[in-house]
Amino acid sequence: MVTLRDLRAAGVCWRGARLFLQRHGFDPVEFRRCGLRAEKLEKTGDAIALRVAEVARGRTN
């Protein structure tokens, strides 16, 4: 599960992340409350999203 903590660890600011989430059809408020499955971020193919997912996977492995 990708969380706000993972965004910060990957060097991503909330403003940019919020715009990214909205652009890809994700609810930023829901993300802040519950997080988002790494697989969903990876499916976007976005390089930054892939980096954030990698950070989250490193935290859980």
C-alpha positions as a Python dict, from the first residue, in 0.01 Angstrom:
ca = {
    (1, 'M'): (0, 0, 0),
    (2, 'V'): (143, 338, -103),
    (3, 'T'): (99, 613, 155),
    (4, 'L'): (179, 981, 190),
    (5, 'R'): (494, 874, 374),
    (6, 'D'): (609, 690, 62),
    (7, 'L'): (549, 999, -152),
    (8, 'R'): (768, 1203, 78),
    (9, 'A'): (1038, 935, 92),
    (10, 'A'): (1048, 938, -290),
    (11, 'G'): (1087, 1317, -290),
    (12, 'V'): (739, 1392, -429),
    (13, 'C'): (553, 1699, -304),
    (14, 'W'): (183, 1677, -216),
    (15, 'R'): (82, 1945, -468),
    (16, 'G'): (228, 1752, -760),
    (17, 'A'): (99, 1420, -627),
    (18, 'R'): (-253, 1559, -589),
    (19, 'L'): (-255, 1678, -951),
    (20, 'F'): (-117, 1343, -1068),
    (21, 'L'): (-382, 1150, -874),
    (22, 'Q'): (-663, 1363, -1014),
    (23, 'R'): (-529, 1334, -1369),
    (24, 'H'): (-530, 955, -1341),
    (25, 'G'): (-876, 930, -1185),
    (26, 'F'): (-770, 867, -824),
    (27, 'D'): (-929, 1052, -534),
    (28, 'P'): (-659, 1249, -348),
    (29, 'V'): (-865, 1265, -27),
    (30, 'E'): (-913, 888, -31),
    (31, 'F'): (-541, 844, -97),
    (32, 'R'): (-452, 1052, 210),
    (33, 'R'): (-695, 853, 425),
    (34, 'C'): (-629, 500, 302),
    (35, 'G'): (-338, 495, 60),
    (36, 'L'): (-338, 328, -279),
    (37, 'R'): (-230, -14, -397),
    (38, 'A'): (112, 2, -562),
    (39, 'E'): (-20, -193, -862),
    (40, 'K'): (-264, 86, -946),
    (41, 'L'): (16, 342, -953),
    (42, 'E'): (234, 113, -1161),
    (43, 'K'): (-40, 69, -1422),
    (44, 'T'): (-14, 441, -1503),
    (45, 'G'): (335, 381, -1642),
    (46, 'D'): (447, 717, -1504),
    (47, 'A'): (816, 721, -1403),
    (48, 'I'): (752, 906, -1076),
    (49, 'A'): (463, 676, -986),
    (50, 'L'): (689, 376, -1049),
    (51, 'R'): (953, 526, -818),
    (52, 'V'): (696, 586, -542),
    (53, 'A'): (564, 230, -576),
    (54, 'E'): (921, 99, -553),
    (55, 'V'): (977, 298, -231),
    (56, 'A'): (654, 155, -86),
    (57, 'R'): (749, -200, -181),
    (58, 'G'): (1090, -154, -21),
    (59, 'R'): (921, -51, 301),
    (60, 'T'): (701, -359, 309),
    (61, 'N'): (962, -618, 202),
}
